[in-house]
Amino acid sequence: MAHTASCGNASTPECRCGGCAGSQHGWHGALTLAQPAMAADRSASRAAAEHEWAEASTSVPAHRLTRRKARATVATAKSDIIDWMSTAVADPSTNMPTAVDQLVGDIGDIISTDVLNALCQALGSENQNKIRAELAKNHLFCSLLAALAAAMQKFGADLNKAIGQVTSEITSYLIGRKRVKHTSLITTIVAQAAAKGISQLIQRSPIAQNFKHLELAVRVLAIMMCPAPEKHEEVVRYCLKPLSEPIVNAAVQGRLKAAMPDWMK
């Protein structure tokens, strides 16, 4: 399906793309920012995130929780993740960052092609921009990735066993909180298509056969694809919370716990 040219570099706290349904949101830009030539842009992005965090922290009492604090803290965490991935390109011998950087792109391509196409076929005559925009607004694909991360954490490398859990978790999120139409059909289709695509990736790609690398790539992609992790509990709990040093430094972890204490427990 067509999508707007700005999808891959999107950084707004909302996504209503009727072309890609949110499957292209943000992650291309994150991978680009990790490239060697983008060092100055990475520094500028981090400086902006740190400035916003400082402003958000000093504008209200330290104990007061605000969405602005949470949003700024997530931005600093993203800067940490992108900096960590940038070491993959600068030094290919750094095994884990190299693998995760590649797998984020590989899994992102699966989500934005195979899974999106399966969804569009399932919607049939009702496959309209309005419906896809509704799915983007309600975080369908980052919900999928967060559910997959949670299932991988619970069931390990057995993706077939995890698929029922993935479907159940997405259904709970979309029905319980967003009330999106066609939920049963959508969750089954996207979960099965994602599992099939990732299984094929594992078969053809040696780096995807390392479960830890694959699991980490799913988490990173969810964080980068989600238009507003500070509003999306599952992305925080299952994708951001498990990331520790050297990916997210201790100071930023402390900020996350202070800004979103219930989700970071």
DRENDO-1510 file (C-alpha; in Angstrom, 1 decimal, always signed):
<recs>
REC; n; res; u; v; w
REC; 1; MET; +0.0; +0.0; +0.0 .
REC; 2; ALA; +1.1; +3.6; -0.6 .
REC; 3; HIS; +2.2; +5.7; +2.3 .
REC; 4; THR; +3.2; +9.3; +2.7 .
REC; 5; ALA; +6.9; +10.2; +2.2 .
REC; 6; SER; +7.1; +11.5; +5.7 .
REC; 7; CYS; +6.1; +8.2; +7.4 .
REC; 8; GLY; +9.6; +6.9; +7.9 .
REC; 9; ASN; +10.9; +10.0; +9.5 .
REC; 10; ALA; +7.8; +10.8; +11.5 .
REC; 11; SER; +8.4; +11.9; +15.1 .
REC; 12; THR; +5.0; +13.3; +16.0 .
REC; 13; PRO; +3.1; +11.9; +19.0 .
REC; 14; GLU; +0.2; +10.9; +16.7 .
REC; 15; CYS; +0.0; +8.7; +13.6 .
REC; 16; ARG; -3.1; +8.7; +11.3 .
REC; 17; CYS; -1.5; +7.4; +8.1 .
REC; 18; GLY; -4.2; +5.9; +5.9 .
REC; 19; GLY; -1.6; +4.5; +3.6 .
REC; 20; CYS; +0.7; +2.3; +5.8 .
REC; 21; ALA; -1.6; +2.2; +8.9 .
REC; 22; GLY; +1.4; +3.2; +11.0 .
REC; 23; SER; +3.7; +0.3; +9.9 .
REC; 24; GLN; +6.3; +2.8; +8.5 .
REC; 25; HIS; +6.1; +5.3; +11.3 .
REC; 26; GLY; +9.5; +6.5; +12.5 .
REC; 27; TRP; +11.7; +3.5; +12.3 .
REC; 28; HIS; +13.3; +4.3; +9.0 .
REC; 29; GLY; +14.4; +7.6; +10.4 .
REC; 30; ALA; +15.8; +6.0; +13.5 .
REC; 31; LEU; +17.9; +3.6; +11.4 .
REC; 32; THR; +19.1; +6.5; +9.2 .
REC; 33; LEU; +20.1; +8.5; +12.3 .
REC; 34; ALA; +22.3; +5.6; +13.4 .
REC; 35; GLN; +24.4; +5.9; +10.3 .
REC; 36; PRO; +28.0; +7.3; +10.5 .
REC; 37; ALA; +27.3; +10.4; +8.4 .
REC; 38; MET; +24.5; +11.4; +10.8 .
REC; 39; ALA; +26.7; +12.0; +13.9 .
REC; 40; ALA; +26.0; +15.7; +14.0 .
REC; 41; ASP; +22.2; +15.0; +13.6 .
REC; 42; ARG; +22.4; +12.5; +16.5 .
REC; 43; SER; +24.1; +15.0; +18.7 .
REC; 44; ALA; +21.5; +17.6; +17.8 .
REC; 45; SER; +18.6; +15.2; +18.5 .
REC; 46; ARG; +20.1; +14.2; +21.8 .
REC; 47; ALA; +20.7; +17.8; +22.8 .
REC; 48; ALA; +17.0; +18.7; +22.0 .
REC; 49; ALA; +15.8; +15.7; +24.0 .
REC; 50; GLU; +17.9; +16.6; +27.0 .
REC; 51; HIS; +16.8; +20.2; +26.8 .
REC; 52; GLU; +13.2; +19.2; +26.7 .
REC; 53; TRP; +13.7; +16.8; +29.6 .
REC; 54; ALA; +15.3; +19.6; +31.7 .
REC; 55; GLU; +12.5; +22.0; +30.8 .
REC; 56; ALA; +9.8; +19.5; +31.7 .
REC; 57; SER; +11.5; +18.6; +34.9 .
REC; 58; THR; +12.0; +22.2; +36.2 .
REC; 59; SER; +8.5; +23.4; +35.2 .
REC; 60; VAL; +6.8; +21.4; +37.9 .
REC; 61; PRO; +7.7; +19.9; +41.3 .
REC; 62; ALA; +10.1; +16.9; +41.1 .
REC; 63; HIS; +7.5; +14.5; +42.5 .
REC; 64; ARG; +4.7; +15.5; +40.0 .
REC; 65; LEU; +4.1; +13.2; +37.1 .
REC; 66; THR; +3.3; +14.8; +33.8 .
REC; 67; ARG; +2.9; +13.6; +30.2 .
REC; 68; ARG; +5.5; +16.1; +29.1 .
REC; 69; LYS; +8.1; +14.6; +31.5 .
REC; 70; ALA; +7.3; +11.1; +30.2 .
REC; 71; ARG; +7.5; +12.1; +26.6 .
REC; 72; ALA; +10.9; +13.9; +27.1 .
REC; 73; THR; +12.3; +10.9; +29.0 .
REC; 74; VAL; +11.3; +8.5; +26.3 .
REC; 75; ALA; +13.0; +10.8; +23.8 .
REC; 76; THR; +16.3; +10.6; +25.8 .
REC; 77; ALA; +15.9; +6.8; +25.9 .
REC; 78; LYS; +15.5; +6.7; +22.1 .
REC; 79; SER; +18.7; +8.8; +21.8 .
REC; 80; ASP; +20.5; +6.2; +23.9 .
REC; 81; ILE; +19.2; +3.3; +21.7 .
REC; 82; ILE; +20.1; +5.1; +18.5 .
REC; 83; ASP; +23.6; +5.9; +19.8 .
REC; 84; TRP; +24.0; +2.2; +20.8 .
REC; 85; MET; +23.0; +1.1; +17.3 .
REC; 86; SER; +25.3; +3.6; +15.7 .
REC; 87; THR; +28.2; +1.6; +17.1 .
REC; 88; ALA; +27.2; -1.2; +14.8 .
REC; 89; VAL; +27.9; +0.8; +11.7 .
REC; 90; ALA; +31.1; +2.4; +13.1 .
REC; 91; ASP; +32.5; -0.9; +14.2 .
REC; 92; PRO; +30.9; -4.0; +12.5 .
REC; 93; SER; +32.8; -6.3; +14.9 .
REC; 94; THR; +30.4; -5.2; +17.7 .
REC; 95; ASN; +28.2; -8.3; +17.2 .
REC; 96; MET; +25.0; -7.5; +19.0 .
REC; 97; PRO; +24.5; -3.9; +17.8 .
REC; 98; THR; +25.3; -4.9; +14.3 .
REC; 99; ALA; +22.8; -7.8; +14.4 .
REC; 100; VAL; +20.0; -5.7; +16.0 .
REC; 101; ASP; +20.5; -2.8; +13.6 .
REC; 102; GLN; +20.0; -5.2; +10.6 .
REC; 103; LEU; +17.1; -7.1; +12.2 .
REC; 104; VAL; +15.2; -3.9; +13.1 .
REC; 105; GLY; +15.2; -3.2; +9.3 .
REC; 106; ASP; +14.4; -6.8; +8.4 .
REC; 107; ILE; +11.4; -7.1; +10.8 .
REC; 108; GLY; +10.2; -3.6; +10.0 .
REC; 109; ASP; +10.1; -4.6; +6.3 .
REC; 110; ILE; +8.1; -7.7; +7.2 .
REC; 111; ILE; +5.6; -5.6; +9.2 .
REC; 112; SER; +5.2; -2.9; +6.6 .
REC; 113; THR; +4.9; -5.3; +3.6 .
REC; 114; ASP; +3.9; -8.8; +4.4 .
REC; 115; VAL; +1.8; -8.1; +7.5 .
REC; 116; LEU; +0.3; -4.9; +6.0 .
REC; 117; ASN; -0.6; -6.7; +2.8 .
REC; 118; ALA; -2.2; -9.5; +4.7 .
REC; 119; LEU; -4.3; -7.0; +6.7 .
REC; 120; CYS; -5.4; -5.2; +3.5 .
REC; 121; GLN; -6.4; -8.4; +1.8 .
REC; 122; ALA; -8.4; -9.5; +4.9 .
REC; 123; LEU; -10.2; -6.1; +5.0 .
REC; 124; GLY; -11.3; -6.7; +1.4 .
REC; 125; SER; -13.8; -4.2; +0.1 .
REC; 126; GLU; -13.6; -2.3; +3.4 .
REC; 127; ASN; -9.9; -1.7; +3.0 .
REC; 128; GLN; -10.2; +2.1; +3.0 .
REC; 129; ASN; -7.8; +4.8; +4.0 .
REC; 130; LYS; -10.2; +5.8; +6.8 .
REC; 131; ILE; -10.0; +2.3; +8.4 .
REC; 132; ARG; -6.2; +2.1; +8.0 .
REC; 133; ALA; -5.9; +5.6; +9.6 .
REC; 134; GLU; -8.0; +4.4; +12.5 .
REC; 135; LEU; -5.7; +1.4; +13.0 .
REC; 136; ALA; -2.6; +3.7; +12.9 .
REC; 137; LYS; -4.2; +6.1; +15.4 .
REC; 138; ASN; -4.8; +3.2; +17.7 .
REC; 139; HIS; -1.3; +1.8; +17.5 .
REC; 140; LEU; -2.1; -1.5; +15.8 .
REC; 141; PHE; +1.5; -2.4; +14.7 .
REC; 142; CYS; +3.4; -1.3; +17.8 .
REC; 143; SER; +0.8; -3.2; +19.8 .
REC; 144; LEU; +1.6; -6.3; +17.7 .
REC; 145; LEU; +5.3; -5.9; +18.3 .
REC; 146; ALA; +4.8; -5.3; +22.1 .
REC; 147; ALA; +2.6; -8.4; +22.3 .
REC; 148; LEU; +5.3; -10.3; +20.3 .
REC; 149; ALA; +8.0; -9.1; +22.7 .
REC; 150; ALA; +5.9; -10.2; +25.7 .
REC; 151; ALA; +5.2; -13.6; +24.2 .
REC; 152; MET; +8.9; -14.1; +23.3 .
REC; 153; GLN; +9.8; -13.2; +26.9 .
REC; 154; LYS; +7.3; -15.8; +28.2 .
REC; 155; PHE; +7.6; -18.6; +25.7 .
REC; 156; GLY; +11.2; -18.2; +24.3 .
REC; 157; ALA; +11.9; -19.1; +20.7 .
REC; 158; ASP; +8.7; -21.1; +20.2 .
REC; 159; LEU; +6.9; -18.6; +18.0 .
REC; 160; ASN; +4.1; -21.1; +17.2 .
REC; 161; LYS; +3.3; -21.5; +20.9 .
REC; 162; ALA; +3.5; -17.7; +21.3 .
REC; 163; ILE; +1.0; -16.9; +18.5 .
REC; 164; GLY; -2.1; -17.4; +20.6 .
REC; 165; GLN; -0.7; -15.2; +23.3 .
REC; 166; VAL; +0.1; -12.5; +20.7 .
REC; 167; THR; -3.5; -12.5; +19.4 .
REC; 168; SER; -4.9; -12.4; +22.9 .
REC; 169; GLU; -2.8; -9.5; +24.0 .
REC; 170; ILE; -3.5; -7.4; +20.9 .
REC; 171; THR; -7.2; -8.1; +21.2 .
REC; 172; SER; -7.2; -7.1; +24.8 .
REC; 173; TYR; -5.5; -3.8; +24.0 .
REC; 174; LEU; -7.6; -2.9; +21.0 .
REC; 175; ILE; -11.0; -4.0; +22.3 .
REC; 176; GLY; -10.5; -3.0; +25.9 .
REC; 177; ARG; -9.1; +0.4; +25.3 .
REC; 178; LYS; -9.7; +1.5; +21.8 .
REC; 179; ARG; -12.8; -0.4; +20.5 .
REC; 180; VAL; -11.5; -0.8; +16.9 .
REC; 181; LYS; -13.9; -2.5; +14.4 .
REC; 182; HIS; -13.0; -5.9; +13.0 .
REC; 183; THR; -10.7; -6.6; +16.0 .
REC; 184; SER; -10.9; -10.4; +16.0 .
REC; 185; LEU; -10.2; -10.7; +12.3 .
REC; 186; ILE; -7.4; -8.1; +12.4 .
REC; 187; THR; -5.6; -9.5; +15.4 .
REC; 188; THR; -5.6; -13.1; +14.0 .
REC; 189; ILE; -4.4; -12.0; +10.5 .
REC; 190; VAL; -1.6; -9.6; +11.7 .
REC; 191; ALA; -0.3; -12.0; +14.3 .
REC; 192; GLN; -0.2; -15.0; +12.0 .
REC; 193; ALA; +1.4; -12.9; +9.2 .
REC; 194; ALA; +4.0; -11.6; +11.6 .
REC; 195; ALA; +4.8; -15.1; +12.9 .
REC; 196; LYS; +5.1; -16.5; +9.4 .
REC; 197; GLY; +7.3; -13.6; +8.2 .
REC; 198; ILE; +9.6; -13.8; +11.2 .
REC; 199; SER; +9.8; -17.6; +10.9 .
REC; 200; GLN; +10.9; -17.2; +7.2 .
REC; 201; LEU; +13.4; -14.6; +8.3 .
REC; 202; ILE; +14.9; -17.0; +10.8 .
REC; 203; GLN; +15.2; -19.7; +8.2 .
REC; 204; ARG; +17.1; -17.5; +5.7 .
REC; 205; SER; +19.1; -15.3; +8.0 .
REC; 206; PRO; +21.8; -16.6; +10.4 .
REC; 207; ILE; +21.7; -13.5; +12.6 .
REC; 208; ALA; +18.0; -14.0; +13.1 .
REC; 209; GLN; +18.7; -17.4; +14.6 .
REC; 210; ASN; +20.1; -15.8; +17.7 .
REC; 211; PHE; +17.0; -15.5; +19.8 .
REC; 212; LYS; +18.4; -12.7; +22.0 .
REC; 213; HIS; +19.2; -10.6; +19.0 .
REC; 214; LEU; +15.8; -11.2; +17.5 .
REC; 215; GLU; +14.0; -10.4; +20.7 .
REC; 216; LEU; +15.9; -7.2; +21.2 .
REC; 217; ALA; +15.2; -6.1; +17.6 .
REC; 218; VAL; +11.5; -6.6; +18.2 .
REC; 219; ARG; +11.7; -4.4; +21.3 .
REC; 220; VAL; +13.7; -1.7; +19.6 .
REC; 221; LEU; +11.4; -1.6; +16.5 .
REC; 222; ALA; +8.3; -1.3; +18.7 .
REC; 223; ILE; +9.8; +1.7; +20.5 .
REC; 224; MET; +10.9; +3.4; +17.3 .
REC; 225; MET; +7.6; +2.6; +15.5 .
REC; 226; CYS; +5.3; +3.7; +18.3 .
REC; 227; PRO; +4.2; +7.4; +17.8 .
REC; 228; ALA; +3.9; +7.9; +21.6 .
REC; 229; PRO; +5.4; +5.2; +23.9 .
REC; 230; GLU; +4.7; +7.4; +26.9 .
REC; 231; LYS; +1.0; +6.7; +26.2 .
REC; 232; HIS; +1.4; +3.1; +25.3 .
REC; 233; GLU; +1.8; +0.9; +28.4 .
REC; 234; GLU; +2.6; -2.3; +26.6 .
REC; 235; VAL; +5.5; -0.7; +24.7 .
REC; 236; VAL; +6.9; +0.6; +27.9 .
REC; 237; ARG; +6.4; -2.6; +29.9 .
REC; 238; TYR; +7.6; -5.1; +27.4 .
REC; 239; CYS; +10.0; -3.2; +25.2 .
REC; 240; LEU; +11.5; -0.2; +27.0 .
REC; 241; LYS; +11.6; -1.5; +30.5 .
REC; 242; PRO; +13.8; -4.5; +29.8 .
REC; 243; LEU; +16.5; -2.4; +28.1 .
REC; 244; SER; +19.5; -1.7; +30.4 .
REC; 245; GLU; +23.1; -0.6; +29.9 .
REC; 246; PRO; +24.8; -0.4; +27.5 .
REC; 247; ILE; +21.7; +0.3; +25.5 .
REC; 248; VAL; +19.9; +2.6; +27.9 .
REC; 249; ASN; +22.1; +4.2; +30.5 .
REC; 250; ALA; +21.4; +4.1; +34.2 .
REC; 251; ALA; +20.5; +7.8; +34.5 .
REC; 252; VAL; +17.9; +7.5; +31.8 .
REC; 253; GLN; +16.5; +4.3; +33.4 .
REC; 254; GLY; +16.1; +6.3; +36.6 .
REC; 255; ARG; +14.2; +9.0; +34.6 .
REC; 256; LEU; +11.9; +6.4; +33.1 .
REC; 257; LYS; +11.1; +4.9; +36.5 .
REC; 258; ALA; +10.4; +8.4; +37.9 .
REC; 259; ALA; +8.3; +9.5; +35.0 .
REC; 260; MET; +6.3; +6.3; +34.6 .
REC; 261; PRO; +6.6; +4.5; +37.9 .
REC; 262; ASP; +3.6; +2.2; +37.5 .
REC; 263; TRP; +4.7; +0.9; +34.0 .
REC; 264; MET; +8.3; +0.5; +35.0 .
REC; 265; LYS; +7.7; -1.6; +38.1 .
</recs>
